[in-house]
Amino acid sequence: MGYVSAVPPPQPPASAAPDAAEAPDSKSGRRSVAAALLLGALGATVVLLASGRVWARGSAAVGGGSLPLTADGRAVTGLPAALAIVGLAALVAVFAVRGRGRLLVSGLLALSGLGGALSAVASADDHRALDERAVTATADTAARVGELTHTAWPYVTACGCVLILLAGLLALRFGRSWPAMGGRYERDGSPRRRTPVAVDPDRPEDLWKALDRGEDPTR
């Protein structure tokens, strides 16, 4: 004849499940922060460097010959570089705000990347910058650039802007779980309590230090 034990089997602690559930979230939060910072910084660096490269080449007819002309990205359009700087500022500001403010800044970060990419692609075959330089070089308002060619740097700039866009999308998706800086460093305006330092009346240097701190060494 068998016996049934009245003692229930041991149960795992109730806190084990929440801890196991929170671990993946914290890891994904740290990974998304690192990825967003890397993408944003790398994208802005690529945009600023590529914007300074030659985007277009051509020549202007001068007398019986031709004058070679070039135009870098900032001469063609300064919008991608400007938006890259805005994106960097927004990437830093994401960690300085909370709630709806973080959502708005994350949207600004994503829009900076999107706007820069569209601007770079739209200006990839632009010739107005070289036409203006042809007018300046020849002193002829009707002068136009000839033998026009374009480089791949506008598309490199667009790729950098896409990285900024991806950083913004990560901030929109995971930004709520990211830490905010300044919380423990902020002061509420209340005076700090100063812990009095023990003063040895037999040591003159302790008395002078107490006076320097504005304390009464006789207390």
C-alpha positions, 0 to 999 in steps of 0.5 A: 500500500503506497503513501501520498506525501502531503508536502508540496514539491518545492517551487522556484522563487517568484522573482526568477521569472521576472529576472529571466524576462528582464535580462533579454530586454536589458541586453537588447536595450544596451545593444540598440543604444550602442548600435544607434550611437555607432550608426549616427556617429559613423553616418555623420562622419561619412557625410561630412567627409564625402561632402568635401569631395569633388562631386562634379567636373567640367570645363569652361571655354576660355579663348582658344582653350578650356579651363578645368572646373570642379565642384565639391559637395558643399558647393553643389548643396550644403544640405546633407552636411548641415543635416548631418550636424543636426543629426549629431546634435539630435543623437546627443539630445536623445539621452538628455530628454525623456517622454515625448521630448525623446520621441520628438528628438528621435523623429528629428534624427530620423528626418535629418538622415532622410532629408540628407539622403534625398538631397544628396541623390537629387543633386548627384547630377546637378550642374548649376554649381559648375555653371556659376563657376564657368560664368565667374571664370570667363566673365561671361554670363552666358557661359556654361560648363562643358564635358560635365562628369559626376563622381560617386561621392553624392551616393556615398553621402547618401549612404552616410545619411541612411546610417543616420536615418537608421539611428533615428529609427532605432531611437524611435523603436527602442528609445523609451528604454534607453537611459537618460543622463543627468538624473542623478546629477540634477539638484533640486535647489535645496541646500546640501547638508554639510557633515561637520569635520572633527576638529582637534583643538590641540592642533592649530592646523585643524583650527585654521582649516575649520575657519577656512570652511566657515565653521566655528572650531569652538563648537 
